[in-house]
Amino acid sequence: MAENTAPDVDEGVDAPYRHRGTRAIARMVEFAPSTGGLALWVKHQAMSELQAFPASSPYLTTDGCTIFYSAEFENLPLPEQVGHVAHEVLHIALRHPQRYLALKHLLGDVDLPLFNICADAIVNSALSHLTWLELPEDSVYLDKLLKASLQLEQPVDKALLQWDVETLYRAVDDRAAQPRRGNVQNHATNAASQKPANKGQSASRTSAAGQAGESNGQAKSLEGQRASRAMVLGRPSHADLVPGPATQGAPESEAQDAREWGERITRAHAGDGAHSMLRTLMADLPKTRTPWEQVLRTQLARSLSHEPELSWSRPSRSYLANQGRSGAHHRMPFEPGTSPSRAVPRLVLVVDVSGSIDDELKQRFAREIESITRRLAAGITLVVGDDRVQRVESFLPGRSRLSDIQFKGRGGTDFTPLLEEAGRHHPDIIVVLTDLDGPARYQPRCPVLWAVSQAFALAVQPFGRKLVLS
């Protein structure tokens, strides 16, 4: 990619520190010194004609690290310039491009224009109380999006405290719920199965606007009513999120970056008070999320690690060494030694097959369990059932093939017989893959970890610890 053209600024000593948004940022800092100062943590750059931006690029775009200014931006009145810059600064501060990539990695198919509309609605609503900047007339706002797409009426302040961009996108995106002719597979599966008409020509990916693929006879993907209404509401707005190679940093720095931006926003909002660019401290603040795989590894490693055991059949080395120093007429209390290790650690995995756990999530969970137990050399006992125990299988350390097991259930769940069966094997820890919809009238003596999908994150476990798989 060619180097970006330099912004049109006055030549002089301070030229390297000026850009097309300098006047707008000065006004932001004048009216809201703390939240306006968030723009000083952002890179600013002129938009090059050679850069791969959308054909109808808006005045500003961002990849999550840098704000890119078009030449037309300088022709806007100053209040409009301030509105555009403040909008992009909040996109970066809230890490919307990075969160789009994270959600795409999680779900596999996330429509960028629809995600952009959800992010714009949150950002515009956060800025809507300010009189010293001007947002575009066709801007989409959170309360209007909720009413148009979800038929939900909420005041802006309450909506900002409840909705983050991931939750809003999941609620609005109902494209996968639309069946095709005689085919119940989702649109992503169907798109992958389509063959190009010509060799070397790939099938085009379905867009959120419901556009067809290439004109080669591919089936069109229908979008849901909620997504369609959201696209109609946000269609006048230009897509300003352009995730690129610079968007996603190193995995080890992502959590630190999210934490730093969250702290900056919180401090800035407190510093400006009533003059803050944020209407309220929103639910959409960047969050530091620990992957469930890491939590699962830590929990199982603590319970299944090999630990020395006390052995009363042999004295400890310190007891033998100190006996000669105690003298002939002094008797030391016996100090037991340790055996090399305890027996092979045991894990019981209980799988609720009532039909409420997604098959793909089960496979991911099974692969993670296999990997952990292989490293820890732990045996696995698998208990499969719903309201009764259907099957019990035991695997030696490193010999399990959980990902090959097909789980089928009947519909109802009762954890009592499943946990009773798990307790008979005297495990070091029990992991239950379930939706937590059922009674549990028996509590084992060992720790219990309830693994649930994101859809059941608000369910309350009867005891033990809950782990949300996302």
N, C-alpha and C positions, 0 to 999 in steps of 0.2 A: 504494500500500500504506500502510495506516495506521501510525502510529508505534507502536513496541513499548511494551507496558506496563512500567512501572518495576518492578524486582525488589522483593520484600518484604524490606526490611532495616530495621534500627533507624535512626531519624532522628538526625542529629548532624553534627558537623563532618566526620567521615570517611565519611558516607553515600555520597557520589559514588564512593568507592573500594571499596565493598563490593558483593558480589553473592552469589548463592546458592551459589557454589562456593568462597567465601572460606575456610571451615573446611577443606575438602578440600585446597586448595592450600597452606595453612599446614602441614598434615601432610606433604604431599609435600616441601616445602622443608625440613622438620625432618629427615626420614629420608634424603632425597637432594637436598642443597642445589643441586647444579649441574643435574642432569637435571630435578628438580622445578621449578627456576627457569625452565624452558622455558615453563611456564604463564604467566609474567609477560610474555611476548612475544605473548600471545594476547588477543583481545577476548572479553569475557564479557557476556552479555545474557540477560534473562528472555525466555522464549518467549511470544509474544503469541498470543492466541486467534484473531486475525485473520490470522496468517501462514499461508502456503500450505505447511504441513508435512504429511507423510503422516497418514492418518486414525488409524493406531495408532502415533503417535510414541513413541519411547523417552523415557527420562528426559532424555537429552541428544541434541542433533544438532549438526552443524557444516557450514558451507558452505565450509570451508577457511580462513576468516579469523576467524570468531567461533564461540564455543561458546554454544548456546542452551539454557537450563535450563527445564524444565517445573516447575510448582508441586509435583508429586508428588516431585520430586527431594529436597526438604527432609525428607521423611518417611523416607528411607532411613537405615540405620545409617551412621556415619561411615566405616568401612572400605569399605562398598559405594560411598559417595559418592566416595571417593578412587579406587577402581577405575574408575568411570565417567569421572571427570575426566581421569585419567592416560591412559585409552584415547583420549579425544577430543583431548587435547594431542598425542599421537603421530600421530594422523591428520593434524593440521594441520602438525606438524613434518616429517612425511614427505610432505606435499603430496599426499595421496591424492585429494581432490576435483579439484585442478588436473590431476593426471595422468590422472584419468578423462576429463576434457574433451579432453586432448591425445591420448589413445588413441582416443577417439571421432572426433576430427578425422582421425586417421590411418586407422582401419578403417572408419569410416562407421556401424557398428552395434556398440555395446558395451552389454551389458545391465547396468544399474546395480545391481540386487539381487545378481547374480552377482559383479560387481566388488567390491561392498561386503563380500561374504562372504570373498573373497580378501584384501582389506585387513584385515578383522577378524581373520582367522587369523594374519596376520603380527604385528599389534599385540598380540593376546592372548598369543601365544607369547613376544614380547619382554618382557612383564610377568609371565609365569607363575612366575618364580622369587622374586617378592617376597612376604613374609609379612605386611607391614603394610598391604596393601590386599586387597580381595576382589573378584574378577571374578564376573559372573553365572554361575549353575550351568550354563546352556545355552550358554555361550560356545564358539565354534569355534576350534580350534587348528590350527596349520600341519601338524604331524605326523599328526593325525587326518584332516585334509582330504586330504593326499597319499595316505594309505592307503585312504580311502574312495573317492576319485574316480579316482586314478591307479594304485591298487594298488602304491604305492611306499612302502616302509618306510624312514624316515630319522629319526635322532634330531633333537630340536628344534634343538640347537646347530648341527649340520651343515646342516639345512634353512634356517635363518636366514641362513647364510653363502652359500647358493646361490640362493635364490628371491627375486626382487623381484616386486612386485605385477603388473607388466605380463607378465612371463614366466609367472607362475602363472596369470593369467587366460587367456592364450593356450593354455596346456596344458589347462586345465579346460574352456574353452568349445569344445564340438564340435557346437553346434547347427546350423551351416551344413553339416555333413557328412551331415545327415539328409535324404534325398530325399523329395519329395512324390509323389503318385500320378502316375506317368508323366511327371514333370517333374524335370529335373536342376538347375534353377536354384536358387540359394540363397534362404533365407527372406526376405532383404531385398529381392531383386528381385521375388519373388512378392508381397510385401506392397505394394510400390509399384504393382504392376500391378492390384491389386484395386480395383474401383469401389464406391463407397458405394451402399447401397440407396436412400437418399433424397438429394435435392439438398441440399447444404450439410452433409451428414453425412460426416465423414472416416472412413476405415477405421482401426480401432484398431491400434496397433503391437503386434507380437508381444512378449510378455514372456518372461523367462528361465524362468519356471515353466511354460511351454508352454500358457498360457491362450489361449483362442480369441479371435478378433476380435469385433466387434460381432455380435449375433445376426441377421445379415442374409445368411447363406449363405456367408460367407467360409470358405476352406479353413483348417484349423488348422495351425499350424507345430509340427512335432515337435522336441523338444530331444534332444540326444545323451545317451548314458548317463553320460558323465563329468559333464556339467553337471547332469543330473538328480540324481545322487548327491550332488553338492556342495550343491544346493538343499535336499535332504532333510536333510543334516547341518546346514546353517545356517538352516533354516526357523524354529526357535524364536527366533533372534536378530532383533532389530528393526533395520531399516535406519536408520543414523544419518548417512549421507552424503547431504547435500541440496545439490548444486551449484546455485548461483544466479547472478544478475547480478554479484555482488561477488566471485565465485570467481576468474574469469579476469581478471588485470590486463592492463596494456598489454603488447604483445608485447616491447617493448624492455626491460621490467622483469622478465619471467619468468625469464630466465637469472640475473639478479642475485639475485632472491628465492630461487631454488633453491640458488645458491651460498651465500648467507647462512645459510639453514636448515641446509645440510649442515655448514657450519663450526660453527654453534652446537651441533649434536648431537655432533659429534666432540669439541669442547672440553668439553662437559658430561659426556660419557661418560668422558673421561680424568680429569676433576676428581673424579668420584664413585668411580671405581674399582670395587671389589666391591659398593658400595652403589648403583650406577647403576640407573636404571629400565630400561635396556636390558640384556637378558640377555647380548647380545653386540653388537658393532658390525656391523649387519646389511648384507646386500646390497641392502636396500631403501632405502638413503639417497638423498635427492634428488640427481639428477645433472644437470649442465649439458650439455645436448645441443645441438650445433650442427646445424641442418638440413642435410641432404645437398645441397639446392639451393644453399645458400650456399657449401659446400665446392667444389661443382662450378663455380660461377661464378668463385671465386677461382683455382682451378687452371687453368681455361681462359683466364681473363683474363691470367694470367702468361705462358702459352705462345702466345697468339694476338694479343696487343697489338702495335700497330704500333710498331716501333723504328727509329731512324735507322741507316743503314748507312754504313760507312767508304767513302769514294770517293778512290782514288789519282789520279784524273784532275783533281782540283782541290785546291788548298791550303786549309788552314783559315784562318779570318779572323785568328786570333792570329798565324799565321805571316806573313801579309801585313803586319799592323800592326807587327810587331817587326823586320821586315827593315830598315827605315830606321834603327832604333836600334842595330843591330849594327855599323854602320860599313862603310866601303867594302871593307876587307880582311878582314872576318870573314864566315864562311859559316855560316848556321844549318842544322841538320838539317831535312829536309823533314817537314812535319806534314800528314797527309792530312785532307781535309775530310769532310763527311758529305753523303749524299744525303737528300732529304726523308723517304723511308721505304723500307722493304724491300718486296718483292713481297707480294701479298695473302696473309695467313696461311692455312694449310691445316689442316683438321681431318679426320681419317679416323675414322668411326664404324663399328665392327665390331659386328654384332648376331648373337649366337648364337641360332639359331632351333630349338634342339633340343627345345623344348617345355617347358622348366623355368622360364621367366620368365612371370609373370602378365601378361595382356594389358593390364589397367588400369595396371600399373606401367610397361609399355612406353610407353603413351600419355603418361603423366605425364613420363617421361624424355624422350620425343621433343619434347614441348612446351617443356621446359626447354632442351634443346639448341637448338631453333629460336630461342628468345628470346635466348640468349647469343650465338649466331653472328650474329644480326641486329644486335645492338648493336655487336659487334666487327667487323662487315663481313668475316666470314671465310667462305671457301668450304668446302663439305662434300663429302667423298667417302664414300658409304655402301657398305660391304661386308657382304653378307648371306650366311650359310652355316651349316653345322654341321660335318661332317667334310670338307667341300669348299666351294669358293666357288660360290654359286648365282647371285649377281647383284651387279653393281657399277654404281653410279649416282653422277654428280657433279652438284652444285648450285652455282649462283652465289650470292654473298653475298645473304642476304635472300630467296632464291627457293626455299628448301627447304620441302617439305610432308611432313615425316617422319611426322606424326601420321596421315596418310592411307594410309600404306603398311601392307599386311597381311603379317605375318611368319608363315611356315609352314615347319616343318622336319620331319626324319625321326626324330630321336631321339639319335644319337651325336654327339659333338663332338671335333674335333681342331683346335686353334688354330693349328697350324703353317701350313697353306696360307692361312688367313685373315690371319695376321700378315705372311706373305710378300707377299701381294697388297697389304696396307696399306702396307708399306714401299716398294713400287714407285712410290707417288704422292708420296714425299718430304714427308711431313706434318711439322708442327711438334709435334703431339701426337696420340696414338691413344687413343680411348676404346672399351673393349670392354664391351658389355652382355651378361652371361653368368652362369652359376652356378659357374664355375671347375672344372667337372668334365670334364677332358680334358687331353691333353698339349700342351705348347708347346715345340717344339724349335727355335724361331727367336726371337731377341730383336732387335727393331728398334733403330735408333740413337737414335730420339727417345723422349721420355717416354711411358709407357703407364699409363693409368688404368683399372683393372678395376672396373666398376660391378656390384654384386651385390645381390640382395634380402636382406631380413632373415633369411630361412630359411637362407641360406648364409653368414651373417656369420662363422662359424668356419672357413670354407674358407681355405686358404693360397694366395696368388697366387704364380706362379713367379718373377716379378720385377715391378718397378714398384710402384704404389701401389693399395691397395684402398679403394673407396668403398662403404659400405653404404647402400642405398636403403631407407627405411622408410616 
